[in-house]
Amino acid sequence: MRRLVSLACAVVGTAIVCGEGWAQDGVADSGPARSLEAPSDARPRAQKFWWSDAWFERGQLEVPANHEVVRRQVSYTNPADKTEVPALLFRPKAPGRYPAVLFAHGRRGLDDQTTFLPLRLAARGFVVLAPNTYEARFIEPMPIAHEKATESDIGAGLDYLLSLPDVSTTHACLASHTRGGYTTLMAAVEQGRQGRQAVCYLSYYPHWQNPEAGEPEQVYRYAGEVDRLVIPVLVMIGEYEQYQRRRSIETGVAALKAKGRDARLIIYPGVGRGFDFRGPQVRTFADDLATKDSVMRAAGFMERHLARHLRK
């Protein structure tokens, strides 16, 4: 069942135009979001995964891991067609080995704004590989078409990442945003890498449909590969995410939950697409709060699932 959770109105010329926001019951783990009234979440406290007695009752805040980060240019070869894939490797400056994370960029590409995402994960204590699949394939930023070969570039990136001597884990987590959510999905499921190399899937507002699919599939369906995800899943979106993208995400998460899979959807109130990398000229207080919280939750999610896969 879907329920109305917000009604936003704007003046356009002399007309008042209103749009309804919908959420699917029981899907968002962060509770309802409403734009014209104070949000409330009347579920029992035990069902509020984000609850902290230490904070609420004793005023204690969780202290994040903060590492100075270094980055370097690397490259690896995709054996499927011998393409050389350039990448950025982010890791804590302090010597040692750290858990492995592969970050897949979205349709925007890997640029000065989106590189903040893998950098922030590395600052929590991970080695993060960010392949630049567009540069590898001579694809201009913001493409309409989808180049399927980029999916195997992501898979080959997992092979390269897990071969590095400064990685402390035998497996990696997949992290992504927008269209990277689709390329990591295909690397995990279609290439058979989930469980074997990838032990968790994290994505910000992922494109959970084949970008080449027709309009009905884009609006009403999620990619069938989502049903085959068996590794833990964490998806984070803004309350004002585009309707067609939000619908496929909510429906996909609902299907995973119905199958008993470990899947969680967090909806941040007051923000939309790009809250995690919007620049200072347009950034809002809500964007920053959502980003800081999401990075902390992403780090905890990945630490928890990678802890069982430490190298001897």
C-alpha positions as CSV (number, residue, x, y, z in Angstrom):
1,M,0.0,0.0,0.0
2,R,1.2,3.5,-0.8
3,R,0.3,6.6,1.3
4,L,0.4,10.3,0.8
5,V,3.2,11.7,2.8
6,S,3.7,15.2,1.4
7,L,1.8,17.8,-0.6
8,A,4.1,20.6,-2.0
9,C,2.6,23.7,-3.7
10,A,4.2,26.5,-5.8
11,V,2.9,29.6,-7.5
12,V,3.4,29.3,-11.3
13,G,2.2,32.6,-13.0
14,T,-1.3,33.0,-11.5
15,A,-1.8,29.4,-10.8
16,I,-1.1,27.3,-7.7
17,V,0.4,24.0,-8.7
18,C,0.5,21.2,-6.2
19,G,2.4,17.9,-6.3
20,E,2.0,14.9,-4.1
21,G,4.8,12.9,-2.6
22,W,4.4,9.2,-1.9
23,A,6.1,6.6,0.1
24,Q,5.5,2.9,0.3
25,D,4.4,1.6,3.7
26,G,7.0,-0.4,5.5
27,V,9.8,0.3,3.0
28,A,11.6,3.3,4.3
29,D,13.5,2.4,7.5
30,S,13.8,6.0,8.5
31,G,10.0,6.6,8.8
32,P,7.7,9.0,7.0
33,A,8.7,12.4,5.7
34,R,6.2,15.3,5.5
35,S,6.8,18.7,4.0
36,L,4.0,20.7,5.5
37,E,4.0,19.4,9.1
38,A,6.4,18.2,11.7
39,P,7.5,14.7,10.9
40,S,6.5,11.9,13.4
41,D,7.5,8.3,13.7
42,A,5.2,6.4,16.1
43,R,6.8,3.0,15.7
44,P,8.1,1.3,18.8
45,R,11.6,2.4,19.8
46,A,12.9,-1.1,19.1
47,Q,12.0,-0.7,15.5
48,K,13.9,2.5,15.1
49,F,17.2,1.3,13.8
50,W,18.8,4.7,14.2
51,W,17.9,5.0,17.9
52,S,20.8,5.6,20.4
53,D,20.2,5.5,24.2
54,A,23.7,6.7,24.7
55,W,22.9,9.9,22.9
56,F,19.3,10.5,24.0
57,E,19.7,9.6,27.6
58,R,23.3,10.5,28.3
59,G,24.2,13.0,25.6
60,Q,27.0,11.0,24.2
61,L,27.7,11.4,20.5
62,E,29.4,8.7,18.4
63,V,32.9,9.8,17.4
64,P,33.7,9.2,13.7
65,A,37.0,7.9,12.5
66,N,38.9,10.7,10.8
67,H,41.9,9.9,8.7
68,E,44.0,12.2,6.5
69,V,43.6,10.9,3.0
70,V,46.1,10.5,0.2
71,R,45.1,9.7,-3.4
72,R,47.0,8.6,-6.4
73,Q,46.3,7.9,-10.0
74,V,46.4,4.2,-10.9
75,S,45.2,2.0,-13.8
76,Y,44.3,-1.6,-14.5
77,T,43.4,-3.7,-17.5
78,N,40.0,-5.1,-18.2
79,P,40.8,-8.6,-19.6
80,A,37.5,-8.7,-21.4
81,D,38.8,-6.4,-24.2
82,K,42.2,-5.3,-22.9
83,T,41.0,-1.7,-22.2
84,E,43.2,0.3,-19.8
85,V,40.9,1.7,-17.1
86,P,42.3,4.8,-15.2
87,A,41.2,5.2,-11.6
88,L,41.8,7.1,-8.4
89,L,42.9,5.3,-5.3
90,F,42.0,6.9,-2.0
91,R,43.4,5.6,1.3
92,P,44.3,6.8,4.8
93,K,47.8,8.5,4.9
94,A,48.8,6.5,8.0
95,P,50.7,3.3,7.1
96,G,48.8,0.0,7.4
97,R,46.2,-2.0,5.6
98,Y,42.5,-1.1,5.4
99,P,39.2,-2.7,4.2
100,A,38.4,-2.5,0.5
101,V,35.7,-0.5,-1.1
102,L,35.0,0.0,-4.8
103,F,33.2,3.2,-5.7
104,A,31.4,3.5,-9.1
105,H,30.6,7.0,-10.4
106,G,27.3,7.9,-11.9
107,R,26.2,9.5,-15.2
108,R,27.9,12.8,-14.2
109,G,31.3,11.0,-14.3
110,L,34.2,11.3,-11.9
111,D,34.8,15.0,-11.5
112,D,35.9,17.5,-8.9
113,Q,32.5,17.3,-7.2
114,T,31.9,13.5,-7.2
115,T,35.4,12.6,-6.0
116,F,34.3,13.9,-2.6
117,L,32.3,10.7,-2.2
118,P,35.1,8.2,-2.3
119,L,37.4,10.6,-0.4
120,R,34.9,10.8,2.5
121,L,34.7,7.0,2.7
122,A,38.5,6.7,2.7
123,A,38.6,9.3,5.5
124,R,36.6,6.8,7.6
125,G,39.4,4.2,7.2
126,F,39.0,2.4,3.9
127,V,41.0,1.8,0.7
128,V,38.7,3.1,-2.0
129,L,39.2,2.5,-5.7
130,A,37.2,4.8,-8.0
131,P,37.5,3.7,-11.6
132,N,36.9,6.3,-14.3
133,T,35.0,4.2,-16.8
134,Y,34.0,7.2,-18.9
135,E,37.6,8.2,-19.5
136,A,38.5,4.6,-20.3
137,R,35.8,4.4,-22.9
138,F,36.0,8.0,-24.3
139,I,32.5,8.7,-23.0
140,E,31.5,12.4,-22.5
141,P,30.0,13.3,-19.1
142,M,26.2,13.0,-18.8
143,P,25.6,10.4,-21.6
144,I,22.1,9.3,-22.5
145,A,23.2,5.9,-23.8
146,H,24.7,3.2,-21.6
147,E,27.9,1.5,-22.5
148,K,27.6,-2.1,-21.3
149,A,31.4,-2.5,-21.3
150,T,31.6,-0.2,-18.3
151,E,30.0,-3.0,-16.2
152,S,32.9,-5.3,-16.8
153,D,35.3,-2.4,-16.1
154,I,33.8,-2.4,-12.6
155,G,34.2,-6.1,-12.2
156,A,37.8,-5.9,-13.3
157,G,38.3,-3.1,-10.8
158,L,37.3,-5.5,-8.0
159,D,40.0,-7.9,-9.1
160,Y,42.6,-5.2,-9.1
161,L,41.5,-3.7,-5.8
162,L,41.6,-7.0,-4.0
163,S,45.1,-7.7,-5.3
164,L,46.6,-4.6,-3.6
165,P,48.9,-5.2,-0.7
166,D,47.5,-2.3,1.4
167,V,44.0,-3.9,1.5
168,S,43.2,-5.8,4.7
169,T,40.2,-7.8,3.5
170,T,39.7,-10.7,1.1
171,H,36.4,-9.1,-0.1
172,A,35.1,-5.6,-0.8
173,C,32.0,-3.6,-0.5
174,L,30.4,-1.9,-3.6
175,A,29.6,1.8,-3.2
176,S,28.0,4.0,-5.8
177,H,25.6,6.7,-6.8
178,T,23.1,7.3,-9.6
179,R,24.0,5.2,-12.7
180,G,26.9,3.6,-10.8
181,G,24.2,1.8,-8.8
182,Y,23.3,-0.1,-12.0
183,T,26.9,-0.9,-13.0
184,T,27.7,-2.2,-9.5
185,L,24.4,-4.2,-9.5
186,M,25.4,-5.9,-12.8
187,A,29.0,-6.5,-11.5
188,A,27.6,-8.2,-8.4
189,V,24.7,-10.2,-9.9
190,E,25.3,-10.8,-13.7
191,Q,29.0,-11.3,-13.2
192,G,28.5,-13.6,-10.2
193,R,30.7,-11.5,-7.9
194,Q,28.4,-11.2,-4.9
195,G,29.5,-13.3,-2.1
196,R,32.6,-14.3,-4.0
197,Q,34.2,-10.8,-4.0
198,A,31.5,-8.3,-3.0
199,V,29.9,-8.7,0.4
200,C,27.7,-5.6,0.6
201,Y,26.0,-3.1,-1.7
202,L,25.7,0.6,-0.8
203,S,24.2,3.2,-3.1
204,Y,23.0,6.8,-3.1
205,Y,19.8,7.1,-5.2
206,P,20.8,4.3,-7.6
207,H,19.4,4.0,-11.1
208,W,17.8,0.6,-10.6
209,Q,16.9,0.0,-14.2
210,N,18.8,-0.6,-17.4
211,P,19.4,2.9,-18.8
212,E,18.6,1.5,-22.3
213,A,15.2,0.2,-21.2
214,G,12.0,1.7,-22.6
215,E,9.9,4.4,-20.8
216,P,7.4,2.0,-19.2
217,E,10.3,0.0,-17.6
218,Q,12.0,3.3,-16.4
219,V,8.8,4.5,-14.8
220,Y,7.1,1.4,-13.4
221,R,9.8,-1.3,-12.9
222,Y,13.2,-2.0,-11.4
223,A,15.8,-4.1,-13.1
224,G,15.2,-7.8,-12.6
225,E,18.8,-8.2,-11.3
226,V,17.7,-6.5,-8.1
227,D,15.7,-9.6,-7.2
228,R,18.9,-11.6,-7.3
229,L,20.8,-9.5,-4.8
230,V,21.6,-11.6,-1.8
231,I,24.3,-9.5,-0.1
232,P,23.3,-6.9,2.4
233,V,21.9,-3.7,0.7
234,L,21.8,-0.1,2.0
235,V,20.2,2.6,-0.2
236,M,20.0,6.3,0.7
237,I,17.8,8.9,-1.1
238,G,16.4,12.3,-0.4
239,E,12.7,12.9,0.2
240,Y,12.5,15.0,-3.0
241,E,14.1,12.3,-5.3
242,Q,12.6,12.2,-8.8
243,Y,9.3,10.2,-8.7
244,Q,10.2,7.6,-11.3
245,R,13.6,6.8,-9.6
246,R,12.1,6.8,-6.2
247,R,9.3,4.5,-7.3
248,S,11.7,1.8,-8.6
249,I,13.9,2.1,-5.5
250,E,11.0,1.7,-3.1
251,T,9.5,-1.2,-5.0
252,G,12.9,-2.9,-5.3
253,V,13.7,-2.6,-1.6
254,A,10.1,-3.8,-0.8
255,A,10.7,-6.9,-3.0
256,L,14.0,-7.7,-1.3
257,K,12.4,-7.4,2.1
258,A,9.6,-9.7,1.1
259,K,12.2,-12.3,0.2
260,G,13.8,-11.9,3.7
261,R,16.9,-10.2,2.4
262,D,19.0,-7.7,4.4
263,A,17.9,-4.5,2.7
264,R,17.4,-1.0,4.2
265,L,16.2,2.2,2.6
266,I,16.9,5.5,4.3
267,I,15.0,8.6,3.2
268,Y,16.4,12.0,4.3
269,P,13.8,14.7,4.7
270,G,14.2,18.1,3.1
271,V,16.7,17.1,0.4
272,G,16.7,15.8,-3.1
273,R,19.1,14.3,-5.6
274,G,22.7,15.2,-5.2
275,F,22.5,16.1,-1.5
276,D,25.9,14.3,-1.0
277,F,27.9,16.4,-3.5
278,R,26.0,19.6,-4.1
279,G,28.4,22.6,-4.2
280,P,28.5,25.4,-1.6
281,Q,26.8,27.9,-3.9
282,V,23.5,25.9,-3.8
283,R,24.1,23.7,-0.7
284,T,21.6,23.7,2.1
285,F,21.9,23.0,5.8
286,A,19.7,19.9,5.2
287,D,22.1,18.7,2.5
288,D,25.0,18.8,4.9
289,L,23.2,17.1,7.8
290,A,22.0,14.3,5.4
291,T,25.5,13.9,3.9
292,K,27.3,13.7,7.3
293,D,24.8,11.2,8.6
294,S,24.8,9.1,5.5
295,V,28.7,8.8,5.4
296,M,28.7,7.7,9.1
297,R,26.0,5.1,8.4
298,A,27.7,3.9,5.2
299,A,31.0,3.5,7.1
300,G,29.3,1.5,9.8
301,F,27.5,-0.7,7.3
302,M,30.6,-1.5,5.4
303,E,32.8,-2.0,8.5
304,R,30.3,-4.5,9.9
305,H,30.2,-6.6,6.8
306,L,33.9,-6.5,5.9
307,A,35.0,-7.4,9.5
308,R,34.3,-11.1,8.8
309,H,36.7,-11.1,5.8
310,L,40.0,-10.0,7.2
311,R,43.2,-11.4,5.6
312,K,45.2,-13.7,7.7
